[in-house]
Amino acid sequence: MNRCIFPRFLSASVALFSAVSGCYSTGDGLSPPEKSLYFPVGLAVSRGGNVLYAVNSDFDLQYNGGTIQSYDLHLIRKHAVLAIANPADPALPTVRPAAPAGSCPSNPPALMTDGSGDRQPLGETCAPPVNSDVYVRDSAIIGAFATTVQLSHDGTRLFVPTRGDTSLFWADVKPDDDPNVAPDENANADSYPSFKLACGERSGERCAKTHYAGSDPNAPGNVRNLSMPGEPFAMAQSSDGSVVVVTHQASNQVSLFSSGLSSSAPVDPSLKYILAGVPVGGTALAAIPYGDTMSRCSGAASASCDANTSRVAFLETSRSVALMSRLRYYDTDGDFTKPIPPAAAATARPLLVLEASYGIAVNVSGADSRDIAIDPTPRLACEKRLSRDPAATSEQKEACSRLPARLFVANRSPASLLVGELGGRVVAGTGEYDPDAISWHASIPLANGPSRLYLAPIVDGAGNYALRLFIVCFDAATIFVYDPKANALESIVRVAPGPFALAFDPFDLTDVAMGEAVPAHEPAIDGLKKYRFAYVASFTNSYAQLLDLDSSRPDKSTFMKVVYTLGKPTPPKGS
């Protein structure tokens, strides 16, 4: 089967990303490399931290599809610790000689160690590239032009929007939650099932067609017989994991999917509804994190207000207008007040409603917003403290739920981080609390090409979690690190060209909100903490880098630095 697509990309400043167009084959042609990163667009880490999932897009159409891969992250982290101690450690699978022992990080050589006379690429001197084949444990072929990957909240399913197949691809995975069971160095997908990517009966390593939700209007669960619109891009999941929403770059539509995970017996994801009328060019989507005891109204009217309002909603921004849209999910178009029983999930008819739009007036233009991050940690910390207090009152708990969440948007007109708040405002004269109110406070200048936002911790000097916002600037090959509590940019990290996606070692956001101590990694690896690294996918050069986020070690020379290079950097063909 041949499919045609006209790709778009995050950066108009790189000719490669704006010039590619054409058709690709889903069967004939060269199969993509099984054990190499190739234009990676998404990374995800398993809940137990032993598996790194990567999605590759085959952006230049060299092959007949992209890939989804599982890597042995336990071994990668173990080797990263060795590389920090000595980049020339013979146990490391380096693809070229490392810097001389003792030269890193204080006196790294300026030239490459292979005798070519070329300058060392950024970040690779003390973290020489390693052979990624060593770590790949499973790989499967999927459609081309994937845009991202997310792990379901329960850790059992991966979701990937694929533009080439105009679908939401999915694969099932086995959680690795037992901290006492880690893969040995020779483990594979048979001996350590968490490496296995279950995507139906494969044909030539290509995942089954049944794993592309939205492509078949007659698929089970697709009760409206819909076909997904073109150019799927951004994705978000509801907090309960039952709903997946996907934006579309080239239309004014948003697709609503059932995740298939809302009951004890998982079923296939299915396309449930297509909402039209949102701004064209949707590039960002985030689920609104409501508080535990949130009510939309206070006072006598609260019961009736709660009965008709879903607590599942999303914020969306686009490239085209200076607006943020609020999309509300309802279980069924027959009765908004009753949840769908698991037995009826396959035939339910849920929908999305474009409920409100907010202007983005804090920037000169305000258009072209690329990502959204919502930080509920002040609320989470308050709720956690009250849960430990047997004398806590219902009024105190409601006050916790009404604490505003921090709101961040990556905007390109001009390049900046927009800072605001979500919720926390009481409507004057009515006594009604509005959990969806949005206010803007600041616009912080950034380097060119802000594209992705990630809320994740660092390990502070005392060994505790400390929340940060990581801002990926694709064009500038830079990651800005912002401290939400101090409301200030803390550091700037230079990385490989074209950083596209980040992933992090597993963490619990409530632990981060409370500033809990970071536990040691189990089983023990030379002082390694359970949480330490960030993983950066370089789209342009098809490899990944590890950043050290632990500032509690006596030697802080590697903090916020590249410490490991996964795969051999490969510039785009013809560059």
Helices and strands as residue ranges (DSSP letters): E 2-5, H 15-19, E 22-25, E 40-45, E 51-56, E 66-72, H 73-85, E 129-130, G 132-134, E 136-142, E 150-151, E 157-162, E 167-172, G 193-195, G 209-211, E 212-213, E 232-237, E 243-248, E 253-258, E 270-276, E 282-287, G 299-301, H 302-307, E 313-318, E 323-330, G 342-347, E 351-359, E 369-375, H 377-387, H 394-401, E 405-412, E 415-422, E 425-426, E 433-434, E 438-445, E 450-459, E 465-473, E 478-483, E 488-494, E 499-504, H 509-514, E 533-538, E 543-548, E 562-566
